[in-house]
Amino acid sequence: MPFFDYLPLADNKVLLTDSRYVTQASNSIFFAIKGVRHDGHVYIQDLIDKGVSEFIVEQHWATDHADSEIINAADFYVVNNATKALQLLASKQRSKFNFPIIGITGSNGKTIIKEWLNTLLEDDFSVAKSPRSYNSQIGVPLSVWQLNSKHEIGIFEAGISQPAEMQNLQDIIRPTIGIFSNIGSAHDEGFRSRKQKITEKLRLFRHSKFLIYRQDYKNLDQEIKIFLKAVNPQVELFAWSSEGVGVNNVEVQKENNFSNLKLYWQGEELNFQIPFTDDASIENAIHAIFAVFIVLKDTDHEPKSLIERRLPFLKPIAMRLELKEGINDCYLIDDTYNNDLGGLEMALNFMDQHHTTRGKLLILSDVLQTGLNGKELYKRIADLLHKHGIQELIGIGKVISKHKNLFEEGRFYESTEDFLKQSAHAALKSKLILIKGARHFSFEKIVNALQQKVHGTVFEINLDAITNNLNFYRSKIGGDTKIMVMVKASAYGSGSGELASLLQYHRVDYLGVAYTDEGVELRQNGIMLPIMVLNPQPETFQNLITHKIEPEIYSLRLLKAFIDFISKQQLTEPVKIHLKIDTGMHRLGFEKGDLKEALELINECPELKIASVFSHLVGADSSEHTEFSKNQISYLEDSKKLVLKSLSYVPLFHIANTAGILRFPEAKMDMVRLGIGIYGVESNGEEQKSLQLVGRLKTTISQIKQVKKEESVGYSRKGILTRDSKIATIGIGYADGYDRKLSNGKGKVLINKTLCPTVGNVCMDMTMIDVTEIDCKEGDEVIVFGENPSIFDLSEALDTIPYEILTSISERVKRVFYKE
């Protein structure tokens, strides 16, 4: 059937673009999108096996499979471009509804404005909105698809990174009311000029009736009046200013913990109080307030009282999902950010990425404003929980409690206070807990009760950055080369179990660890990927066999000991090993003279199979050693001939490490080993701009003191002050991994956007910082390394390498994993 004939039949279908997120297989249609780094067509057979029976495929795949049996296994609708087909379907969905649709674009603040607008309106209207930051070419159609007849208002954000993208999003959203949040440098690199970026974003409002924007952005104001008014002369502009520009001036008076706003609507002076004092939040709140006035214009609703009633509920938006260590061997996924169906499914998908032997538990509040009746809504949620393998539910709220009969395993409480009062949280043990609640249920109280109260110093790991960096290196090696990611030394300090789960989710081929115990821990946490261990010891041989961990064999002594061990075991299949060749590192590995004997021993032992033969480049990150590296590669190629001549099968061969992937693309062979590059450190420095920051080490100010000139600070009186100073003590020391060599001004930390030097000696648990020149208070955040100072700044100050900085971070420092 042609795709256009299929369109009317697609109502109520679940639209799938990611093969890993199947929840209602029989009611789903999969769009096989071909991207730069992936091709959805690859996963069609897997999805058929899962029960999906309808697919939107592109012409090239249909041509290649015209005579294949797979054509008869499902229904296929052929299109030129699957992304365009998805957008067309969403556009048809949008055409069914005439209620107000608010479209938001701009450089920053889109998601916050959307969420705050929802907070202001959700008590009085049924609101449809983009889940989280779904504002892309794929995210927008998936967001708009959720519209139904029960909704009264839609709020959708639109983001672009290059020309010609916004017109697609405009065709889908077609906002009646527009908000242009602000204009800044984000995505400048995708456009010829800032002016071009503005005009491209303005295309979202080609047919809008109203546009809200801040007139203080002069380049934005100019393009709206020149470009937008030319293409949409009927649009009514609502331009506001806090700098006295134009007629809609807003006066802002900042107090300690709140700001007073004086603004005008239709000639009437209005005063509001918002619980923020930072400029970005004030700007976002004003946009949202004016949007409410315009939405309610010409209706029976009284906007002033509605806004006054709801403004106290505006809270900072946690723009990310966080994985935190909890009490009683629990891990928490903190997503108290929003609580709609789309957000719930995204959070469950995030939960699925963390393979674990812990039981999966969801703490869920009433789900509000979905446009569905209670029975239909909670039946759908029950199905979602079943599909995602949630063994237990704790439901909080009167509505979900009324529908408890729909859930197989659950406990229910009418309020957050009831749950905490009964100390139900204290009994939770060895669980992976997703905490998801509407804001007024105050689920942050549950997070606080369940979170492990440990050290205030935190190492934050950005899982999206890990994914970005993995995809960057994948783009360099092509689809035919396998990839092993090294997660030794607790994944370079980042936490091996959590990162291994993410890497398994993203289908890497192998993991590498240093010691057998590290591999066993991964297996105990649900990691099923092949694991190579670099330094196996004879006393760990049994664990290697039990947990199917593959040892590196680097000497005849070790090989003979392993053969002797496995010859006494009752094995059902050969044990895989990896042969290490010494091509010049002179650390571990067979030399040519021993390799032949090793191969003879292996051929005489049917219980052994060589999974790979590999070596390690000594100086791949340095042009000084280019010739040496090439000689190493040639040495392994020569060894490969001997191996293939000796074996009846073909193992993998690999030598390229992180630096080698980029500097020696000819050496990618069958597999590459990705180490510190995935953590955002490009050792050559050539492609650092292509990688994203993964880790940020931060702490807080514990105390601030005024200390007189010539007094001393810290042990051994090393910090003698040359002036009256303000000294802050921060909660990190050398026991946490902050090196003692950073004492006496050699180290600097970032406090309120200012680099501040150390004073005196770094202590075991604390460090003193000179904050004389800045405004700060006890409890303020302190960045030890992140974007500034960077890990490179620290390694330069210590005359070491980023590897050492990362692996020195103490186990007592809490790791928080998050996803934007």
N, C-alpha and C positions, 0 to 999 in steps of 0.2 A: 504494500500500500504506500503511495506517495506520502511524504511527511505532511503536506498541507491537508490531505484528506484525514490524516490522523489527529490533527489539532483539536477538533471538537470532542474527541474521545478521551482526551488527556485529563479531564477534570478529576480532581481528588487523587491524582497519582502522586507518589513520592518521587521527586526528581533527584536522581543520583548522579554525582560527578566524580565521586571517589569510591573505588571498589571496596575500601576497607570499612565503609560506613553503611552497611546493609542492615536495616532494621525490619522493614516490611517487604520482603523479597517479592511476594506475589503481587503486590500493589505498586511496584516500583518500575520506573523506566530509566535506563542508564544512558547518559550522554557520553559517548566515547570521544573525549576531547583530546586532540593531539597538541601538546605543548612543546616548549623548547626542550625540556628535560624529561618529558614523559609522554606516553601514548596510551590513552584509555583503552584502545582496541586490544592491547596485550592481555587485559584482564577479563575479556568477554567469557571465555570458557569457565574461568573460576566463578564468575557471577551466575552463569547458567547452572553450575553445580550447586550454588547456594539457593537457587529457586527463582532468580530473576528471568523474566521471559520476554521483556520488551527492550529494544535497544535502538538508539539513534546512532548510526554509523556513517562514516564519511565514504565518499565514492571510491577512494583508493583501496580501502579495506574490502568493500563489496566486490570490486573487480577481482582482487586477489583471491577471494574466497567463493567465487561464483560456483565452483564445482565441489566445494567442500561440504562434508556432512553437517558441519556446524550450522549451515543455513537452515536446515530443517529442525534444529533444536529450539528455536525461539523465533519471535517476530522481529524483523529488522526493517527500519525505515531509513532510507538512504538520503543523505544531504551532502552539500558541498562543504559545509563547515558546521560542526556540531555546536560550537559556542554560539554562532549566529542563530542556530535552531533553538537553543535554550533561551536566548534573548527574545526571539519571536514568540515563543510560547508564553513567556512572562508578560510580554507586551499585550497579548490577547487577553490574559488574565486581568491586567490593569484596566482594559477597556470596559470591563463589566461594571465598574464602580464610579460613582459621581461624588462621593464625599471628599472633604478636603484632604489633599495629599501635600505634606511638607517635604521639600527636598533640600538637603543641606550639603554644601560643598565649601571648600576653602583649604588653607594649608594646615591648620591645626584646629582642634576643638570640636570636630564634627560629631564624634561619638558622645562626648560629654553633653553637648547641646541636645542631642537626640535623647539621651537618657534623662536629662533634667526636664525637657519638655514632657516626656512620658510621665515623670514624677508629678508634674503640675497638673496633668490632664487625666491620669489613669483612674482617679476616684469617680470621675463624672462621665467618662467616655470609654468605649471599648477601642483600644489603640493597637494598631499593627505597626511594628517597627523592625528595622534591621537587627538581626542578632549580632551582638558584639560589634565588630568593625567590618561587617559584610558590606563593603562599598566598591568592590572590584567588578570587572566584566562578568565574572561568574557569581560573585556574592550578591550583586544587586538583583539579578533575575530570581535567584533562590529566595531572596527576601520578599520580593513583590509577589511571588507565587503563593505566599501564605494568606493573602487577602481573601476574606470571605464576607458574606452578606451580614454577618453580625458586627463587623467593624464599623466604626463611625469616623475614625481619623487614621491616616497613615503617616508615618515619619520614617523617611529613608535617607541615608547618606550616600554620597557619590564621590569616589576618589579616582583620580587619573594620574598617570605618570608620563604620558606622552600625547602628542596631538592625535586627533581623530578618534579618541576614545569616548569623549563625553557625549557625542551625538547618539551613540548606542545606548548609553544610560538614560539620556533624555527620552528616547523613544519608549523606554520601559517605565520610568518613574512618572513622567509628565506631571511635575509638581504644580499645584495651583498656587502654592505659597512657597517662596524661596528664601533661604538664609545663606548668605555668603559670609562665613565666619570671620575670615581674615586672610591676608596674603603675606606669605613669607618665603623662605628659601627652599622649603621642602619640594623635592622633585624638579628643581631648577635645571638639573643636568639633562632632563628629557626635552627641553624646549629651547628654541633659539634665543628667547629673551623672556623677561618677566612679563612683558606686555602680551606676548603670545600665550603664556600660561594663563593669564587672567581671561583673555578672550575665549580660550578653550573651555575654561571652567564656566564661563557665563553662558555657554550653549545649553547648560542644564535648564536655563530659565527662558528659553525662546518663546514659550507659550504660557508662562506663569502670569497670574493676575497681580501678585504682590511680590516684592523683593525687599528683604530686610538686610541692611548692611551698615557697617560703621564708616562714616564719611571721613574719619581721620586718616584712613589709608588713601592718600591722594591719587596714587596711580590706579587704584581700584575704582575710586569715584569717577575718575576721568573716563576709563574704559566703559563703565556702566552707562554714562551719559552719551558717549560717542557710539559704541558698538551695540550695546543691548537695546537702547532706545531706537536704534535704526532697524533692528530685526524684530523688535517687539514694542512698537510705539504705545500699545495699550497698557503696558505694565505700570503699576502704581509703585513708585519707589518710596520706601520708608528708610531714610538715612538718618542715623543718630550719631551724636558726637559727645565726647567728654572733654573736648578741647575748644568748645565755643564755635565750632564750624556749623553753618547752616542753622535751621530753625529748631530741630529736635535735640536740644542740649540736655545731657544727663549730668547731674552733679553728684560726685562720689565723695563721701566723707568716711575715711577709714578709722575704725576704733581698734581696740586690742584684738578682739576675736570675731569681729563682724564689720560690715560696711553698711552705711546708710545711703540709699539712692533717692534722689529727687529727680523725677522725670515728668514729662507731659504727654497726655494722650487726649487728642481732640480738644485741646485748649485747657484741660483740667490738670492742675498740679497734683501729682501722686507721690507718696513716700513709701518706700519699702525697705526692709532690712534683710540682708542676706548673710549667711554664716561663713563668709570668706573675706580675706583681705588682699589676696594676691591678684595682680592685674588680669591674668588669663581667666581666672574664675569669675571675676567681676564682668569681664567682657562676655563670657559665655552665658552668664545669668541674665544680662540685659537683653541679649539676643532672644533667649527663651521667653522672657517676660513680654517683650513686644510681639513675639509670635503668638502667644496666648491671646493678646488683645485682638490681633487680626483674625485668628481662627474664630473667636467668639463674636466678631463684628456682625451686626445684623441678626443676632440670635437672642433668645430670651435669657441667656446666661449672663451673670454679673461677673465680669472678669476680675475686677479689683478684689472682691472678697475671696474668689477662688484662689487667686495668686497669693494673697495674704495667708490664707489657710494652709497652702501647700509649700510655701517657701522654706519654712523651718525643716522640711524633709529633704531638702537638697543636701547631698553629702558628696565628698570627694569620691570619684569613681575609680575603683581599682580596675585598671585597664588590662588586667591579665589574670590568668588562672595560675594559682600557686600550689605547689606540692610542698608540704611542711612535715617535719617530724612531730608526731604526737605522743601522748602518754601511752603507757602499756603496750609498747611495740606496735603502735598504730601509725599510719601515715594519713595526712589530711590533704584533700584537694579543696582549697578555699575558693569558692565561686559565689560569694554573697553579692556579686556584682549585679545580676539581674535574675529574673525567674520567669522566663517565658519558655514555650515549648522548644523553639529553635535553640535558645541558650542551653536548655537542659540536654538536648541531644548532642550539642557540641561538647559539653562538659563530660558526658558519658563517653564520647569518642576519645577525649583526652584521657579519661580513666582507663580505657582499653589499651592505651599505649604503654601502661605500666603493668607489665606482666608480673604477677606476684602470686605466691602461695597463700597470701593473706586473703581472708574473706572480704567480699566487696559489699559495702554498706552505703546506702544513700540516706542522708537526712534532708528532707524536702518539706518546704512550707506549702500552703495553699498556692496554686498557680493562678494568677489573676489575669483578667482581661484578655482571654484567648478567643472570645467569640463562640466558644463551644459550651454546650450544656455540661453540667457536672459529671453525669454518667459517661458521656462520650469522651470527655477530657481525661478522666482518670482511668478509663478503660484503655485509652491510647497510651497513657503513661505506664500502666501496668504492662502492656505489650512491649514498650520500650525497655523496661527494666528486665523483662524476660529475655529479650534479644541480646541485651548487653551482659547477661549473666550476673545480675545483682541479686545476691542471696538474701538480703535483708533490707527492709525499709523502716525508717523512723519518720512518720508523718506528723507534721505540726501545723495545726490550724483546724478550725471548725468544719470547713468544707471538705478537706481531704479525709478528715475523721469520719464524716458521714458516708464516705465511699470506701471504707476500709475492707469491705467484703470483696472488692475487686482485686485485692492484693493477696498473694499466697502467704508471704511471710512479712509481718509488719507489727509495729507497735505505734500507737497514736496518742498524741497529746494535743490539748486545745490551744496551748500557747508555749512559747519559748520558756517562760517562767516555770510552767508546770514540769516541763522536761528537766530543767536544771534543778528545780526544787526536789524532785524525786531522786536526784543523783543518778539518773539513768546513764549519764555519760561515763561515770566512773567504772561501770561494769564492762565497757567496751575494751576488748583485748585483741591484739594481732589482726587488725582490720585495715583495709584501705577504704577511707571514708570520704565520700563526696558530700560537701555541705553546700546546699543550694537553696536560697530563700529570698522571698520578696523583702524589700528593704525594711518595711515597718515591723517585720518579725524580729529584727535585731539579732540576726544569726551570728554577728561578730561576738556576741556573748558566748555562744557555743564554741566558736573557734578558740576564744581565749581559754575556755575551760578545758578543751581537749589538747591544746598545743603544749608541746614539751617546753617547760620553763627552764631554759638553759642559758648559756652565754648570750649576752646582748650583741655580740659581734656576729655578723652574718655574711656568708659568702653566697651571693645570688647568682644563679646559673640560668641563662636565657636559652630555653630549649628551641625557640624559633631561630636563634642565631646558630645553634648547632646544625639545625636543618639547612639553613642557608649555606653554611660552610661545606656541609656534606654535598649539597647540590652543586656548589662551585667546583669542587674537585671531580665530581662525577662528570661535569660538562667537559673537563679536560682529558678524561681518559676514554670517553666513548662508552657505548652500551655493551661492548663485547668483553670488556676487562672487568674482572671481579674486584671487589674492594674489601680489605680487612681493616678494621678500625681498632687501634690499640687503646685499651681501657685499663692498662696496668697502672700501678701506683694510685689506685682509687680514681681512675680516669683523670690522671694528672691533677689530682686534688679536687676534682669536680663531683665525685660520687659515682662509682662504677655501676651500681645496680640501676639507678634511675636513667643514666645515659644509655646503658645497654638495652633497656626496655625501649627507649626512643629509637635506637639504631635498629633493633629487631623490627619495630613497627615500620621503619623506612627501608626494610629489606636489604640491609647490607649482607655480605656473603659470609664473613668471618669476623670473629672478635679475637684479639690477642691480649693475653695477660702475662705477667712475669712469673707468678708462682701458682702452683696447683690450688692452694687454698682460695685464691681469688676466683679461679674458675668454678670451684665447688660452690662458693657463695652465689655466683651468678646462676648456677643451676638451681640452687635452693630458692632463688627469687624468680623462677619461672622462665629463665632465658634458655631457649632451645636451639639457638644458632650454633654452628660449629665453633669451637673454641680451641685456639692453639696456645699452649703454655710454653714460655721461652726457657724456663729454668727448672725442669722437673727434677726432683730428687728421688732416689730409690725408695725411700720410706713413704712416698706419696703414690707409688705405682697403683696400689689398690683403688685409691680414690680416682685416679685417671680412668681406670676400667669401669668402675661403678657409675661414674657420672659422664662417661663418653666425652672425655676431654683429651685432646690430641697433643702429645708431647713433641717438642723440638728435640731431635736427637743430633748431638753435635760431636760425639766421639765414639771410638770403638768400645771403650770401657762402658759407656752408658748404654750403647746398643746391645752389647752382650748381656749386661745386667737385665735389660728390659726383655730380651728374648728368653732368658732363663726364667724370669717371672711369669711371662704369659704362657710359657710352655706348660706350666702347672695349673693353668686356669681352664675352666670349662667355658669356652667361648662359642657363641652362636654366629659370630661374624668377625672378619678380620679387624684388627685394631689399626687405626690410621695414625701415621707418624709424619713428621716434617723434617727433612734432612737439611741441616745448616752447613753451608759451604763457606770456608774462610777464604775470601777473595782479597783480603788486605787489611781488615780490621784487627786481626790477630787477637781476638777476644775469645770467641767460641767458634767451633766449626771444623768440619773435615778438611784436611788438605788433600791434594790430588792423590798422593801416595796411599792414603787410607780409604779413599772413596771406593775404589774397586773392591777391596775386601768387604767393605760395608754392604755394597750391593750384592755380593755373593752370599753373605749371611742372611740378608733380607729375602733373597730368592729361595733360600733353603728353609724359610720359616713361613708357611702358608697363613699363619695367624697375623702376619704383618702386611700392611699395604701403605705405600708412600702416597700421602695426600699431596705433598708439595715438596719442591726442592728450592731453596732460597739462599740469599745472602743479604748483606747489609752494606749500604754505601757509607763510606767514611766521611767524605767531605762534600756531599752533594750540594750543600748550601753555599759553597764558595767557588768562585771562578778560578781561584788559585789552584784548586785541585781538580779541575775539569778533566785533564788528561788521566789522572789517577782513577777518577770515577769511570771513565770510558774503559780503562784497562780492567777494572773490576767487572764491568758488564760483560766484556769479552771473555773473561775468565769463567763466568757463570755460563755463558753460551757454550764454551768448550766443554764444561762439565755436563751440560745438558745432553750433548752428543753421547757421552759415555753412559749416562743414565738411560736414555732412550734405547741404546743398543743393548742394555742389560735387562730391561723390563719388557713384559708383554702388554703393558698398558701405559697410558700417558698421564703422568701427574701434572699438577700446576707448577709453573716456574714464576718466581717473583724476586725482585731486588729493589724496586723503586720505593723509597720512603716519601714523606711529605715534600721535602725539597726536591727529590728526584722526579716526582710527578711533573713538576713544572720545568725543571732544567734539563731533564733527559726523557722527553716524551717517547723516544724510540725504545726506552727500557721498560715500558709499562707491561710487556709480556702478558701473562695470563691473569695476573692479580697485582695490585699495589697495596702498600701498607700505609694507612693514613694515621698519623700520630698527632702531634701538637697543632697541625693545621686545622683540624676540626674544632679545636678550642679557640680559634681566632688568631693564631700566631703563625705568620708566614715567614719562615726562617730566612728566605732569600731577601725579603723586603720588596720584591718586585710586584707582588700582587696583594699586598697588605690591604689596599683600599677595597679589594673585592670581598674581603672577609668581614664578619661582624664580631663585635665584642661579645664574648660569651660570659665572662665572669666579672663580678663587681664585689669587692671586699669592702664592707662598711661597718662602722660602729657608731657610737654616740658620745656626746660630751657628758661625763659623769659629774664634774664640778668645775666651777670657775673661781679663781682667786685673784685678788689684786696683790701683787708682790713688788716690794720696793727695790730700787736700784741697789746693786751690789749684794743683795741677798742671793741665796743659791736655791736651785731646784733639783730634786732627785738625789739618787745615791752618789756617794763620793764627792758631793758638792761640785759636780762637773758643770752644772749650768749656772754660772755666775752672771747675773743680769747687768747689763750696761745702761739700763733705763728703768723707770717705773713701768711695770708690765702687767698685762692681763694674761694669766696662764690658765689654760683649759687642760684638765686631765681627761683622757679618752680611754675607753674600755678595751684596749688591745695592747699586748706585749709580746715578748719574744716567745712565750709559751704558746701563743696563737699563730706564730709564724712571721711576726713582724720583727725582722732581724735587728739584733742589738747594734749592728754596724750603722744603722740609720739614726743613731743618737746624735745630739748636739748639732742640729741643723742640717745634717746630711739627708734626712728624710723630710718629705713635705706631704701634707694631707689637704684635702679640699673641704672647706667649711663655708657654706653660703657663697659659693662661686669664687672663693679666694683661697689660694695656696698658702698654707701656714706651716712654718718650720717646727721641727722638734726642738725641745729645750732639755738639756741634761741627758742622762742616760735612759734608754728604753728599759723599762722594768719588766718583770716576768709577766704581769697581767695588765699593766697600764703604761701609758706614755703621756708625757706632758708636751703641750703645744703652745706656741706664742700666738695669741689671738688679739694682741693689743690694737691692731689696726682695723678690726672688723666688728660688726654687730653680731652677736651670737648669744645663745642662752643655753643653760643646762638642758640636755635632752635633744639638742640639735643633731642632725645627721652629719656624719664624718665619712668622706670617701677616702679610703686608704689606697685603693687603685680601682680604676674603671676607665672612663674616657679621659679623665684628667684628675690626678696623674695617671698615666697609663702603666701597664705592666712593663713596658719598655723603659719608662722613666725609672721605675724601681730597680730593674735589672741593671741599668746603666749606673745608677747611684751605688749599687752593690758590686759592680764589676762582675756580674754573673749573667746567666741566661734565664729567659722567662720560664723554662722548665723547672728550674730550682725554686723560683718564686711560687709557682702553682703547687708543686708537690710539698712545699714547706708549710702550707696552711694546715693547722692542727685539726685533728679529728673533733676537738671540743668546740670548734667553730661551727655553728649551725649552718647547714646547707638549705637554701630555699630554691626550689626549681619552679620556674614560671614560664608561661606561654602567653604572648600578647593576645 
